[in-house]
């Protein structure tokens, strides 16, 4: 049986498509599998970023090559062939843009995690990086399609003014987020308290809002503009360590020297067991007032970070109560004497 030239070309085109698909599957497993194996043997996390960025893209590129080879095998008019070729180039450039976007955002996140204090690890920087790469890819595609970029940029400039007026709050939050990140007064991982009462750990700072996770495991969403104008207490600045104050009262009949010695011993023991040694710090006591029914004083302990203070207070109060009972030191109840005048 003799095949006609058209049938032969159609079979050849189908073979090119099938070959591109098979080669893509083989290369996908070989390239991604090889990079993954190398990543497991090395400490550099960039291998994993490259592997994740190229996933499914090798297969797509080989399929595009096969499709282009099939296109050359099939008799088509120059106009249709040119249009299909441009579509293939657009898809190829867009896929390369996606790979570049994945790699850029991945390396920005990796660098931010390593260079603590230089580039904060927030989704804002990652999203801005993705947006920049995506815009560059879009401009290249427009240039390929023969669309002049200058009128587009002019239209974007004029339309940008209208968009800016319509999105004042969104843009205000965006630039407030940039200001917060650059100032480094609020960082991801810090424990903060706002003047409105909200408090918790900062888990993310993106282009519109800041995410705060409370100790009760709830999430508070604060617009960046409100956070930038709020009075914020940051318990991680200038350092994570913070003083923990515990108020105590003892009977007027107590030996205050003994009370101070016993209290410091208990505080030192609890700190060593709960938070570990803190170089250069020793717990201490400061008497502060003659109360209605007790002599009041404050015990100053120290925690390595904000969340430790609750367990530290818990352990200290239990152990101090037991030790005072053993030493015969009285923690008095509130007492009020009432005199009844008889006529």
Beta strands, then each sheet from edge to edge (+ up, - down):
strand 1: 191-194
strand 2: 199-205
strand 3: 209-213
strand 4: 219-223
strand 5: 232-234
strand 6: 242-250
strand 7: 284-290
strand 8: 295-303
sheet 1: 4+ 3- 2+ 1- 5+
sheet 2: 6+ 8- 7+
end
